[in-house]
Amino acid sequence: MGAGPFGAQRRPRRSDRKALVGDRQSAGHGSCAAWYRARGERAPIGPTRVPTLFIWGEADDTVGRIAAKGTAEFIQADYRFVPLPCVGHYAADQVPAEVNKLLLDHLARHPV
């Protein structure tokens, strides 16, 4: 923001605001795309070969049902998919007792 004739702050013109803030929509998408680009190319790692427990909240707005259920095709070991109703992306924070029970059961069935 620039100063007015008496030193007071003036509201930036629209063109100045766009230069300062940028196009919010493209800036957000650009940041996400830049993160993925920065990761670089990765070689395929192959299927997971260890027992896997996938705890998924049905209210998760980050990982959708198709993606969550589709994980099974990448696991070549004992696999258990547990959807939790009314739970979001942070299941361990939202229903810690239930998550702990599931984890302890999984570990008991697959001792190291």
C-alpha positions as CSV (number, residue, x, y, z in Angstrom):
1,M,0.0,0.0,0.0
2,G,1.3,3.4,-0.8
3,A,1.0,6.7,1.1
4,G,-1.6,9.3,0.2
5,P,-0.8,13.0,0.0
6,F,-0.7,13.4,3.8
7,G,1.2,10.2,4.6
8,A,-1.9,8.2,5.2
9,Q,-2.2,4.7,3.8
10,R,-4.2,4.5,0.6
11,R,-5.9,1.4,-0.7
12,P,-3.9,0.0,-3.6
13,R,-5.4,0.2,-7.0
14,R,-6.8,-3.1,-8.4
15,S,-3.8,-3.6,-10.6
16,D,-1.5,-3.1,-7.6
17,R,-3.5,-5.6,-5.5
18,K,-3.3,-8.2,-8.2
19,A,0.5,-7.7,-8.3
20,L,0.7,-8.0,-4.5
21,V,-1.7,-10.9,-4.0
22,G,-1.6,-12.5,-7.4
23,D,-4.4,-14.6,-8.9
24,R,-5.4,-16.6,-5.8
25,Q,-6.8,-19.5,-7.8
26,S,-3.8,-20.0,-10.1
27,A,-1.4,-19.3,-7.3
28,G,-2.8,-22.1,-5.1
29,H,-2.8,-24.6,-8.0
30,G,0.7,-23.4,-9.0
31,S,2.0,-24.1,-5.5
32,C,0.6,-27.6,-5.5
33,A,1.9,-28.3,-8.9
34,A,5.3,-26.9,-8.0
35,W,5.4,-29.3,-5.0
36,Y,4.8,-32.3,-7.2
37,R,7.3,-31.1,-9.8
38,A,10.0,-30.6,-7.1
39,R,9.6,-34.2,-6.1
40,G,11.1,-35.2,-9.5
41,E,10.6,-38.4,-11.3
42,R,10.5,-41.5,-9.2
43,A,11.0,-45.1,-10.2
44,P,8.2,-47.5,-9.5
45,I,8.6,-49.2,-6.1
46,G,6.4,-52.2,-6.8
47,P,3.7,-53.6,-4.5
48,T,3.8,-53.5,-0.7
49,R,4.6,-56.9,0.7
50,V,3.9,-56.4,4.4
51,P,0.6,-56.8,6.3
52,T,-1.3,-53.5,5.9
53,L,-4.1,-51.9,7.8
54,F,-5.8,-49.0,6.1
55,I,-8.0,-47.0,8.5
56,W,-10.1,-44.6,6.5
57,G,-12.6,-42.0,7.7
58,E,-15.8,-42.0,5.5
59,A,-15.9,-38.2,6.0
60,D,-12.3,-37.8,4.7
61,D,-12.4,-34.9,2.2
62,T,-8.7,-35.5,1.2
63,V,-8.7,-39.2,0.2
64,G,-11.9,-40.3,-1.5
65,R,-13.5,-43.7,-1.2
66,I,-12.4,-44.9,-4.7
67,A,-8.7,-44.0,-3.9
68,A,-8.9,-45.5,-0.5
69,K,-10.4,-48.8,-1.6
70,G,-8.1,-48.8,-4.7
71,T,-5.1,-49.1,-2.4
72,A,-5.8,-52.8,-2.1
73,E,-4.5,-53.5,-5.6
74,F,-1.0,-52.3,-4.6
75,I,-0.8,-54.7,-1.6
76,Q,0.5,-58.2,-2.0
77,A,0.1,-59.2,1.7
78,D,-2.6,-59.5,4.2
79,Y,-4.7,-56.4,3.8
80,R,-7.5,-55.0,5.8
81,F,-9.5,-51.9,4.9
82,V,-11.5,-50.4,7.7
83,P,-13.9,-47.5,6.9
84,L,-14.9,-45.5,9.9
85,P,-18.3,-43.6,9.7
86,C,-18.4,-40.0,10.6
87,V,-14.6,-39.7,10.8
88,G,-12.5,-37.4,8.7
89,H,-8.9,-37.4,7.5
90,Y,-7.4,-37.4,11.1
91,A,-8.9,-40.6,12.5
92,A,-6.3,-41.0,15.2
93,D,-7.2,-37.5,16.6
94,Q,-11.0,-38.0,16.2
95,V,-11.4,-41.5,17.5
96,P,-8.1,-42.4,19.2
97,A,-9.5,-45.4,21.2
98,E,-11.0,-47.0,18.1
99,V,-7.8,-46.5,16.1
100,N,-5.6,-47.8,18.9
101,K,-7.9,-50.9,19.2
102,L,-7.5,-51.5,15.4
103,L,-3.7,-51.0,15.5
104,L,-3.2,-53.3,18.5
105,D,-5.3,-56.0,16.9
106,H,-3.3,-55.7,13.7
107,L,0.0,-55.9,15.5
108,A,-1.2,-58.9,17.5
109,R,-2.1,-60.7,14.3
110,H,1.2,-59.8,12.7
111,P,4.0,-60.0,15.3
112,V,7.4,-59.0,14.2
